[in-house]
Amino acid sequence: MKSIKEKITYYKESLDLFDDGMEKYKFLIDQAKNAKRFPEEFRNETFKVSGCQAQVWLVPIYDNNKLSFHYDSDAFISKGMITILCDIYQNREPEEIINSDFTLLNMLDLDILLTPGRRNGVYSMLEKIKEYANSYLK
């Protein structure tokens, strides 16, 4: 399995293939289309990520000392971002998530690509991932 840094580097290289913002947005939308089906029973307030312009749901799955997620959003850009974040951070031990360098995500240049509202949403998604990881620390 690739490390967190390797996954972030993969997404940076993928985004760098595109010259303009619209192509990068299309990449995010393509990521959203690749997302797994979200179990409807989790589409409720308990799992909603606050601080996002769109509705975003993030559900922790803790199994065999590894943390993974069910995730969804009602907006394609947000769904693309949560898909990428979950791909980077899921199927890992909580300690690995907590101890990872979250500033590496700056390599993706989301500040340039996303509006301030969407950036705040991505920050909220990341905070929720960290919060879940903290809750499963031994």
Z-matrix of the N, CA and C atoms (Angstrom, degrees):
N
C 1 1.455
C 2 1.539 1 109.29
N 3 1.305 2 116.38 1 139.40
C 4 1.460 3 121.20 2 179.89
C 5 1.523 4 110.45 3 -70.71
N 6 1.330 5 114.79 4 148.41
C 7 1.463 6 120.07 5 176.83
C 8 1.531 7 109.54 6 -72.30
N 9 1.326 8 115.34 7 167.20
C 10 1.461 9 120.41 8 177.21
C 11 1.526 10 109.59 9 -58.31
N 12 1.328 11 116.10 10 -45.24
C 13 1.475 12 119.93 11 -179.43
C 14 1.528 13 110.86 12 -61.93
N 15 1.330 14 117.28 13 -41.34
C 16 1.470 15 120.52 14 179.04
C 17 1.532 16 111.21 15 -63.18
N 18 1.326 17 116.13 16 -40.04
C 19 1.476 18 119.76 17 178.81
C 20 1.528 19 110.77 18 -64.84
N 21 1.337 20 116.54 19 -44.03
C 22 1.465 21 120.16 20 178.96
C 23 1.530 22 109.91 21 -62.46
N 24 1.334 23 116.42 22 -42.12
C 25 1.465 24 120.99 23 177.93
C 26 1.524 25 110.40 24 -61.18
N 27 1.329 26 117.40 25 -40.82
C 28 1.463 27 121.30 26 177.71
C 29 1.536 28 110.50 27 -58.50
N 30 1.333 29 117.06 28 -46.98
C 31 1.467 30 119.95 29 -178.93
C 32 1.529 31 111.13 30 -68.57
N 33 1.341 32 117.14 31 -35.93
C 34 1.468 33 119.62 32 176.54
C 35 1.529 34 109.69 33 -61.63
N 36 1.335 35 116.31 34 -47.93
C 37 1.466 36 119.95 35 -179.56
C 38 1.523 37 110.94 36 -62.82
N 39 1.318 38 116.98 37 -37.87
C 40 1.469 39 120.62 38 178.34
C 41 1.523 40 110.82 39 -63.86
N 42 1.334 41 116.88 40 -46.73
C 43 1.469 42 120.82 41 -179.87
C 44 1.534 43 111.29 42 -66.98
N 45 1.337 44 116.59 43 -33.45
C 46 1.469 45 120.36 44 -179.55
C 47 1.530 46 112.66 45 -68.22
N 48 1.327 47 117.52 46 -15.95
C 49 1.464 48 120.54 47 178.08
C 50 1.531 49 111.54 48 -67.97
N 51 1.331 50 116.19 49 -19.68
C 52 1.463 51 120.92 50 -175.19
C 53 1.517 52 110.40 51 -102.08
N 54 1.323 53 115.31 52 137.08
C 55 1.459 54 120.64 53 -177.05
C 56 1.520 55 113.85 54 -83.47
N 57 1.319 56 116.68 55 -32.99
C 58 1.472 57 116.82 56 -175.90
C 59 1.519 58 112.17 57 -123.34
N 60 1.324 59 113.39 58 164.99
C 61 1.459 60 121.30 59 -176.31
C 62 1.517 61 113.89 60 -60.06
N 63 1.340 62 117.26 61 -37.04
C 64 1.468 63 119.57 62 -178.50
C 65 1.528 64 110.80 63 -63.98
N 66 1.331 65 117.14 64 -38.59
C 67 1.468 66 119.90 65 178.11
C 68 1.528 67 110.73 66 -67.49
N 69 1.332 68 115.88 67 -35.83
C 70 1.475 69 119.93 68 177.93
C 71 1.531 70 110.32 69 -67.91
N 72 1.343 71 115.98 70 -39.91
C 73 1.467 72 119.72 71 175.69
C 74 1.530 73 110.23 72 -60.84
N 75 1.325 74 116.03 73 -40.97
C 76 1.467 75 120.05 74 178.89
C 77 1.530 76 110.01 75 -61.51
N 78 1.335 77 116.72 76 -39.36
C 79 1.460 78 120.75 77 176.50
C 80 1.531 79 110.21 78 -59.79
N 81 1.350 80 117.01 79 -44.67
C 82 1.474 81 120.57 80 178.85
C 83 1.524 82 110.73 81 -61.85
N 84 1.330 83 115.85 82 -41.92
C 85 1.468 84 120.09 83 179.25
C 86 1.530 85 110.36 84 -64.72
N 87 1.333 86 116.55 85 -38.77
C 88 1.473 87 119.95 86 176.56
C 89 1.527 88 111.02 87 -61.94
N 90 1.330 89 116.69 88 -37.36
C 91 1.471 90 119.52 89 177.08
C 92 1.528 91 109.81 90 -62.89
N 93 1.320 92 116.24 91 -40.92
C 94 1.469 93 121.12 92 179.36
C 95 1.522 94 110.55 93 -60.60
N 96 1.315 95 116.21 94 -39.36
C 97 1.471 96 120.26 95 -179.17
C 98 1.523 97 111.75 96 -67.00
N 99 1.343 98 116.86 97 -22.83
C 100 1.462 99 121.00 98 -179.78
C 101 1.525 100 113.01 99 -87.54
N 102 1.314 101 117.25 100 -2.96
C 103 1.467 102 120.79 101 -176.84
C 104 1.531 103 110.50 102 -65.42
N 105 1.328 104 113.51 103 148.17
C 106 1.473 105 119.42 104 176.41
C 107 1.525 106 109.54 105 -71.62
N 108 1.325 107 114.75 106 159.01
C 109 1.465 108 120.06 107 177.72
C 110 1.530 109 110.02 108 -62.80
N 111 1.309 110 115.23 109 136.35
C 112 1.466 111 121.49 110 -178.54
C 113 1.521 112 109.42 111 -93.34
N 114 1.343 113 117.87 112 126.52
C 115 1.474 114 120.23 113 178.05
C 116 1.534 115 111.11 114 -64.57
N 117 1.319 116 116.18 115 121.10
C 118 1.470 117 121.72 116 -174.06
C 119 1.525 118 113.60 117 -58.19
N 120 1.334 119 117.65 118 -29.00
C 121 1.473 120 119.05 119 -177.29
C 122 1.528 121 112.25 120 -65.01
N 123 1.340 122 117.85 121 -16.34
C 124 1.462 123 120.96 122 179.24
C 125 1.532 124 112.78 123 -94.24
N 126 1.319 125 117.35 124 -1.24
C 127 1.464 126 120.49 125 -178.36
C 128 1.531 127 108.83 126 -81.66
N 129 1.336 128 115.14 127 73.16
C 130 1.464 129 120.34 128 -179.80
C 131 1.529 130 110.34 129 -146.32
N 132 1.314 131 115.27 130 175.41
C 133 1.472 132 121.91 131 -174.67
C 134 1.524 133 112.61 132 -60.09
N 135 1.331 134 117.48 133 -32.13
C 136 1.463 135 121.15 134 -177.41
C 137 1.525 136 111.52 135 -55.74
N 138 1.310 137 116.75 136 -37.81
C 139 1.464 138 120.91 137 -173.60
C 140 1.531 139 113.50 138 -105.87
N 141 1.326 140 116.24 139 6.51
C 142 1.463 141 119.38 140 -179.70
C 143 1.533 142 109.51 141 -75.97
N 144 1.320 143 116.12 142 137.07
C 145 1.463 144 121.47 143 177.99
C 146 1.522 145 107.82 144 -87.29
N 147 1.327 146 116.36 145 118.34
C 148 1.461 147 118.99 146 179.01
C 149 1.527 148 108.93 147 -79.43
N 150 1.322 149 116.22 148 152.98
C 151 1.457 150 120.41 149 179.06
C 152 1.514 151 113.82 150 95.72
N 153 1.323 152 117.48 151 2.84
C 154 1.464 153 121.58 152 178.53
C 155 1.529 154 108.74 153 -104.50
N 156 1.341 155 116.50 154 141.74
C 157 1.464 156 120.31 155 176.55
C 158 1.524 157 109.82 156 -66.13
N 159 1.324 158 115.83 157 -40.96
C 160 1.467 159 121.11 158 177.51
C 161 1.527 160 108.29 159 -88.78
N 162 1.307 161 115.72 160 169.35
C 163 1.457 162 119.26 161 172.57
C 164 1.534 163 107.60 162 -82.74
N 165 1.333 164 115.71 163 126.85
C 166 1.462 165 121.73 164 179.12
C 167 1.519 166 107.40 165 -130.83
N 168 1.320 167 115.47 166 132.74
C 169 1.466 168 121.36 167 176.81
C 170 1.516 169 108.77 168 -116.39
N 171 1.346 170 115.15 169 137.53
C 172 1.456 171 121.61 170 179.75
C 173 1.524 172 107.89 171 -138.33
N 174 1.325 173 115.85 172 117.99
C 175 1.461 174 121.65 173 -174.88
C 176 1.528 175 108.86 174 -118.44
N 177 1.346 176 117.57 175 122.73
C 178 1.460 177 119.07 176 178.95
C 179 1.529 178 111.59 177 -76.26
N 180 1.310 179 115.70 178 142.75
C 181 1.470 180 122.36 179 172.68
C 182 1.520 181 105.14 180 -126.20
N 183 1.326 182 115.65 181 111.47
C 184 1.466 183 119.87 182 -178.50
C 185 1.515 184 108.42 183 -108.46
N 186 1.324 185 115.67 184 116.93
C 187 1.452 186 120.35 185 -176.71
C 188 1.520 187 108.90 186 -147.96
N 189 1.332 188 116.07 187 129.24
C 190 1.460 189 120.77 188 174.96
C 191 1.539 190 111.09 189 59.20
N 192 1.333 191 116.42 190 40.36
C 193 1.460 192 123.89 191 -179.21
C 194 1.529 193 113.36 192 61.50
N 195 1.337 194 117.16 193 21.79
C 196 1.469 195 122.04 194 177.37
C 197 1.528 196 108.26 195 -122.09
N 198 1.321 197 114.69 196 142.15
C 199 1.450 198 120.95 197 179.52
C 200 1.527 199 109.79 198 -107.36
N 201 1.320 200 115.30 199 126.76
C 202 1.461 201 122.24 200 174.27
C 203 1.520 202 107.54 201 -130.80
N 204 1.322 203 116.59 202 -178.57
C 205 1.457 204 118.99 203 -174.07
C 206 1.524 205 112.42 204 -145.18
N 207 1.331 206 114.07 205 147.93
C 208 1.470 207 121.52 206 159.16
C 209 1.522 208 103.40 207 -96.15
N 210 1.316 209 117.89 208 143.85
C 211 1.462 210 120.43 209 -178.31
C 212 1.522 211 110.31 210 -152.95
N 213 1.324 212 114.48 211 154.77
C 214 1.460 213 120.16 212 176.98
C 215 1.525 214 108.86 213 -165.88
N 216 1.318 215 115.52 214 164.73
C 217 1.454 216 122.65 215 173.11
C 218 1.513 217 108.39 216 -152.05
N 219 1.333 218 115.10 217 155.48
C 220 1.461 219 118.98 218 178.06
C 221 1.531 220 111.49 219 -90.05
N 222 1.334 221 117.71 220 4.37
C 223 1.470 222 122.54 221 177.60
C 224 1.528 223 108.88 222 -127.27
N 225 1.328 224 116.43 223 135.28
C 226 1.467 225 120.40 224 -173.64
C 227 1.524 226 114.22 225 -62.34
N 228 1.333 227 118.39 226 -40.74
C 229 1.475 228 119.40 227 -178.84
C 230 1.533 229 109.53 228 -65.02
N 231 1.327 230 116.77 229 -45.71
C 232 1.472 231 120.70 230 178.40
C 233 1.521 232 110.76 231 -63.22
N 234 1.315 233 116.30 232 -40.78
C 235 1.466 234 119.83 233 179.13
C 236 1.525 235 110.23 234 -65.06
N 237 1.325 236 116.92 235 -38.02
C 238 1.463 237 120.06 236 175.92
C 239 1.514 238 111.69 237 -62.38
N 240 1.335 239 116.70 238 -42.28
C 241 1.465 240 120.39 239 -179.81
C 242 1.528 241 111.83 240 -67.85
N 243 1.324 242 117.42 241 -43.86
C 244 1.467 243 118.40 242 179.90
C 245 1.532 244 110.19 243 -67.98
N 246 1.327 245 117.80 244 -31.14
C 247 1.469 246 121.36 245 175.62
C 248 1.525 247 110.00 246 -62.96
N 249 1.332 248 116.30 247 -45.41
C 250 1.469 249 120.18 248 179.21
C 251 1.528 250 110.66 249 -64.71
N 252 1.338 251 117.62 250 -47.54
C 253 1.465 252 120.25 251 -179.15
C 254 1.525 253 111.43 252 -60.28
N 255 1.328 254 116.38 253 -42.49
C 256 1.464 255 118.94 254 -179.98
C 257 1.523 256 110.83 255 -68.40
N 258 1.320 257 117.85 256 -36.38
C 259 1.460 258 119.94 257 176.52
C 260 1.531 259 110.52 258 -62.54
N 261 1.325 260 116.73 259 -39.06
C 262 1.469 261 120.84 260 -179.89
C 263 1.527 262 111.32 261 -68.59
N 264 1.332 263 116.76 262 -44.42
C 265 1.470 264 120.13 263 -168.55
C 266 1.520 265 115.39 264 -103.42
N 267 1.322 266 119.40 265 -8.12
C 268 1.464 267 116.89 266 -175.38
C 269 1.521 268 112.96 267 -86.42
N 270 1.329 269 112.92 268 163.65
C 271 1.464 270 122.69 269 -178.41
C 272 1.523 271 111.16 270 63.66
N 273 1.327 272 114.64 271 39.61
C 274 1.466 273 121.73 272 179.90
C 275 1.522 274 109.78 273 -130.90
N 276 1.334 275 115.43 274 157.19
C 277 1.451 276 119.38 275 174.75
C 278 1.530 277 108.20 276 -70.56
N 279 1.329 278 116.88 277 144.77
C 280 1.468 279 119.80 278 -179.49
C 281 1.534 280 113.29 279 -52.57
N 282 1.340 281 116.69 280 -38.33
C 283 1.464 282 120.63 281 -179.78
C 284 1.521 283 111.05 282 -60.48
N 285 1.330 284 116.60 283 -40.60
C 286 1.468 285 119.98 284 -179.72
C 287 1.527 286 110.78 285 -63.61
N 288 1.329 287 116.43 286 -40.07
C 289 1.465 288 120.14 287 178.57
C 290 1.525 289 110.08 288 -64.46
N 291 1.323 290 116.58 289 -50.39
C 292 1.465 291 121.65 290 -177.21
C 293 1.523 292 111.30 291 -62.29
N 294 1.324 293 117.08 292 -39.02
C 295 1.467 294 121.12 293 -176.44
C 296 1.520 295 113.73 294 -84.82
N 297 1.322 296 117.62 295 -1.92
C 298 1.469 297 119.43 296 -179.27
C 299 1.532 298 109.99 297 -74.48
N 300 1.305 299 115.03 298 158.62
C 301 1.460 300 121.91 299 179.85
C 302 1.529 301 108.64 300 -87.68
N 303 1.316 302 116.67 301 98.45
C 304 1.461 303 121.01 302 -176.19
C 305 1.530 304 112.48 303 -68.72
N 306 1.335 305 117.06 304 -17.39
C 307 1.464 306 119.15 305 177.88
C 308 1.530 307 111.06 306 -70.23
N 309 1.329 308 117.49 307 -16.52
C 310 1.473 309 119.62 308 176.61
C 311 1.524 310 111.45 309 -59.17
N 312 1.330 311 116.75 310 -27.86
C 313 1.466 312 119.54 311 178.48
C 314 1.525 313 111.92 312 -61.49
N 315 1.337 314 116.53 313 -21.33
C 316 1.467 315 119.64 314 177.15
C 317 1.528 316 111.40 315 -61.22
N 318 1.332 317 116.68 316 -22.56
C 319 1.471 318 121.02 317 177.70
C 320 1.527 319 111.12 318 -59.49
N 321 1.327 320 116.94 319 -24.69
C 322 1.460 321 120.04 320 -177.48
C 323 1.533 322 112.70 321 -75.97
N 324 1.337 323 116.38 322 -7.97
C 325 1.474 324 121.53 323 179.27
C 326 1.528 325 112.82 324 55.33
N 327 1.313 326 116.44 325 40.02
C 328 1.461 327 119.92 326 -179.98
C 329 1.523 328 111.45 327 -66.37
N 330 1.349 329 116.85 328 -24.95
C 331 1.464 330 120.17 329 178.52
C 332 1.523 331 110.74 330 -59.51
N 333 1.321 332 116.32 331 -35.00
C 334 1.458 333 121.48 332 -179.24
C 335 1.527 334 110.24 333 -78.98
N 336 1.321 335 115.98 334 -40.58
C 337 1.463 336 121.53 335 -173.20
C 338 1.533 337 113.07 336 -77.72
N 339 1.325 338 116.44 337 -42.97
C 340 1.465 339 120.34 338 -170.73
C 341 1.524 340 112.93 339 -98.80
N 342 1.307 341 115.61 340 150.40
C 343 1.460 342 121.25 341 173.46
C 344 1.529 343 108.72 342 -68.13
N 345 1.332 344 118.04 343 159.21
C 346 1.473 345 119.52 344 178.71
C 347 1.533 346 112.78 345 -54.15
N 348 1.331 347 117.36 346 -39.52
C 349 1.467 348 119.97 347 179.11
C 350 1.519 349 112.11 348 -62.40
N 351 1.318 350 116.54 349 -42.40
C 352 1.471 351 120.36 350 178.91
C 353 1.528 352 111.34 351 -69.58
N 354 1.334 353 116.33 352 -37.57
C 355 1.476 354 119.26 353 177.00
C 356 1.511 355 109.81 354 -61.14
N 357 1.344 356 117.05 355 -43.28
C 358 1.465 357 120.31 356 177.64
C 359 1.521 358 110.38 357 -60.37
N 360 1.329 359 116.78 358 -38.04
C 361 1.456 360 120.94 359 177.64
C 362 1.518 361 112.38 360 -62.81
N 363 1.335 362 116.36 361 -43.54
C 364 1.464 363 120.99 362 178.39
C 365 1.529 364 109.39 363 -63.26
N 366 1.335 365 116.75 364 -41.42
C 367 1.458 366 121.29 365 177.00
C 368 1.537 367 109.96 366 -59.93
N 369 1.323 368 116.68 367 -42.55
C 370 1.473 369 120.79 368 178.57
C 371 1.522 370 111.31 369 -63.77
N 372 1.340 371 117.01 370 -40.11
C 373 1.477 372 120.85 371 177.74
C 374 1.526 373 110.05 372 -61.71
N 375 1.329 374 116.04 373 -44.81
C 376 1.458 375 120.97 374 -179.33
C 377 1.527 376 110.70 375 -64.47
N 378 1.322 377 116.45 376 -41.96
C 379 1.468 378 120.12 377 177.76
C 380 1.529 379 110.94 378 -60.76
N 381 1.326 380 117.03 379 -38.62
C 382 1.467 381 121.06 380 179.53
C 383 1.530 382 110.10 381 -66.45
N 384 1.326 383 117.16 382 -41.06
C 385 1.467 384 120.63 383 177.01
C 386 1.528 385 109.53 384 -60.20
N 387 1.342 386 116.90 385 -45.17
C 388 1.468 387 120.76 386 178.95
C 389 1.528 388 110.72 387 -63.44
N 390 1.329 389 116.43 388 -41.67
C 391 1.467 390 121.43 389 179.89
C 392 1.534 391 110.13 390 -60.26
N 393 1.324 392 116.81 391 -46.29
C 394 1.465 393 119.99 392 177.63
C 395 1.529 394 110.89 393 -61.83
N 396 1.330 395 117.00 394 -44.51
C 397 1.476 396 120.21 395 179.56
C 398 1.519 397 110.40 396 -59.20
N 399 1.340 398 116.91 397 -44.46
C 400 1.469 399 121.28 398 178.09
C 401 1.517 400 111.83 399 -59.15
N 402 1.325 401 116.67 400 -37.85
C 403 1.462 402 120.47 401 -176.57
C 404 1.533 403 112.49 402 -68.75
N 405 1.337 404 116.18 403 -19.35
C 406 1.476 405 119.35 404 179.69
C 407 1.513 406 113.24 405 -105.20
N 408 1.325 407 118.73 406 5.64
C 409 1.471 408 120.41 407 178.14
C 410 1.515 409 109.25 408 -63.84
N 411 1.299 410 114.69 409 140.28
C 412 1.466 411 120.41 410 179.73
C 413 1.514 412 110.60 411 -82.23
